[in-house]
Amino acid sequence: MIHLVLGSSGLIGSYLVKHLVEQGEGVIEWDVRRPKSSGEPAEDLRFYSRAFNEAVQKADFVYFLAWDVGGSEYIKRYQNTYGFLSNNTRIMDIVFGALKQYKKPFIFASTQMTNMNSNSYGVLKLLGDYFVNSLDGMIVKFWNV
């Protein structure tokens, strides 16, 4: 089985990749922070990429862990900025669009903060939950990761 891990260099993604590899599973890593060889396209989910669509096509299952976030201080400082809102809505549009197009099973990393409507991070993740439900995906809700 081939697993596509979006956010493969993050806190959860890096451990997930290690676990899947130890289990003998095939893994495609995708993360904006991964080092690139010259000529490789950036793995930035805010922008359409043919390479990303090809990775989704190859995958049997997708883990949507990627998000424009960098810990609690980052959220506190940037969550109400245009860039934070725009980056995460673009990520959702591109990823959920590909998942819909290729009809791939997936899991979305959400948060317990989706019930906090005064928090844009939680509201964006709640929007992601609505996308997931419309695509019959799965949601895992983390708290304070």
Sequence and secondary structure as in RCSB ss.txt:
>XXXX:A:sequence
MIHLVLGSSGLIGSYLVKHLVEQGEGVIEWDVRRPKSSGEPAEDLRFYSRAFNEAVQKADFVYFLAWDVGGSEYI
KRYQNTYGFLSNNTRIMDIVFGALKQYKKPFIFASTQMTNMNSNSYGVLKLLGDYFVNSLDGMIVKFWNV
>XXXX:A:secstr
 EEEEETTTSHHHHHHHHHHHHTT EEEEE TTS   TT     TTS  HHHHHHHHH SEEEE   S  SHHHH
HHHTTSHHHHHHHHHHHHHHHHHHHHHT  EEEEEEGGGG TT HHHHHHHHHHHHHHHTT EEEEES  
